[in-house]
Amino acid sequence: MRKCGPNRREILKAGTLGLLAFKTGSVVQLLRPAAARAAGIPYQTLTNEEALLLEAFGEALLPGAKEAGLAHFVDQQISADPANSLLFLRYMDVPPPYADFYRAGLAGLDTYSRQSQNAAFYDLGANEAHGLIGEIAGTNPPGWQGPPSPFFYFVARADAVDVVYGTVDGFKNLDIPYMAHLEPETKW
């Protein structure tokens, strides 16, 4: 019999190593989000435009989020069983589907950016992007459409932090010793 992907035991073990299951057609690969991004794994739920917007937003919130694979992480999580989700939304008791939240938040960000800056968020310079983030982080600005902008900012930033710093190497970059309950066999 031809093997089309990892078995349940391999998936459970991979979870302890920081690997996620990414699908390409009928093939499932266990990869870190950064590796999925580097390999150009297609998005399952996000459109390319949404992923581009999320990468730009994540990078403005936390440098390194784009290369760490934030869009691939979010896409993989909103495409999988919400009961196993690692997204911050799950811990905030937001009911699934989580794709609806991210889609509405990204649409709100895009619409607001185009109205206030006359450009898509991913086309803004660093100063303009940070200024716009300052506007949405504290209160819904006039014309905002989507989930409450401070909550969208908070959730997207938390997910970016998890992707960038939630690994052994992320802790090392912060010069903090990694002390997992169970030490992973590899450094993710």
C-alpha positions, 0 to 999 in steps of 0.5 A: 500500500502506498503511504500518502502521509504520516500516520497518527503516531508520527503526527503526535510525535511531530507535535512535540517537535513543533512540526505541523501537518501541511497538505499538498494535494493528497500528500501530507508533510510534517514541517515547521511553518518556516519550512512550509513557507520556504517550500512554497506549500500552497495555502489551504484556506487563505487566499494568496492576497490574505496571506500576503496581507497577514505576512505584512501585518505580522512582520510590522507587529513582530519582525521575523514573523513573515520568515517564521511562516506566520501565514502558513501557521495560521492557514494550517490552523484554520484548515485543521480541526479547531479542537486541536487548534494552537491559535490564540483564539481558541484560548480566548473562547472564540467559537470556531470557525477561526477562518471567519475571524481571520478573514474578517480581520484581514478584510477590515485591515485592508479596507481601513488601510485603503481608506486611510492611506490610499494603499493596501497595508502590504504596500505601506512603508514601515512608518505608515504601517506602524502609524496605522497599527497604532490607530487600530491597536487601542480602539476601532477607528472610524470606518473600521469593519470587522472584529474589534480592531484592538482584539484583532491586533491582540490575537494576530500579535499573539499568534506571531509571537508564538510562531517567532518565539515559541520554539527552542531557537526562539527562546535562544534568540531571546537569550532565555533558557528553554525549559520544556516539561518534556525536552524535544528530541530536536530543536524544532 
